[in-house]
Amino acid sequence: YFYDSEIWQRVIDAPNEDVDYFVIVNPSNGVGEEKSEHYSSIIEELNRNGKKGIGYIYTSYGNRDLADVKSEIEKWIEYYPEINGFFFDEVNSSLDKINYYETLFNYVKDKNKNYFVMLNPGTKVSTQFEEVADAVVIYENSYKEFENSICSNYKKGVIIVYDTTEKQMKDITSNNDECKLFYISDDTLPNPYDQLPTYFEGEIEELQK
């Protein structure tokens, strides 16, 4: 969730061998009110370099009006036609809301079956959520709360772990092969996403193993 071109360039230039990249793009707590040439260029460069940019959309834990979320999906597609999918944030972990996310999943897939849909409840949820997403973030917290093998019951589990040393990062990547996707960082609260991890290139090397 950063703007700086130099940081983005590190992502764009990162090696692709044996690693799949799904890069969350968040211009303004979502798509914003108008197209940004800066982010348009970034998404195009990501694509050219074998990385998939996916657009950030918040859902207010299933309380945001579905019409508003669908409207934002349409804006993403209009402003950035090279977007490769969507990252739905603030996902309600209750099964009572799964129909809400199923509606969004189907709406996106009806637009383009190849769009990638990631849900972020940020905690363990019923595996039924995997039926309405291509990936589900089941952990978003600091290393202090992390437990290995967290993805053992999931086929599409994603983990986001911040405030993590390089040594701890290596331990996570070595012991959680069941996880579909990883983002691990030594960045910390209040905003652990305003820069890349200092060991970004080293993390990629670990994931290539």
PyMOL commands that set and color helices and strands:
alter all, ss='L'
color gray80, all
select helices_A, chain A and resi 5-13+37-48+60-62+66-79+95-111+127-132+143-145+166-175+200-208
alter helices_A, ss='H'
color red, helices_A
select strands_A, chain A and resi 22-25+52-58+85-89+116-119+135-142+157-162+181-184
alter strands_A, ss='S'
color yellow, strands_A
deselect
rebuild
show_as cartoon
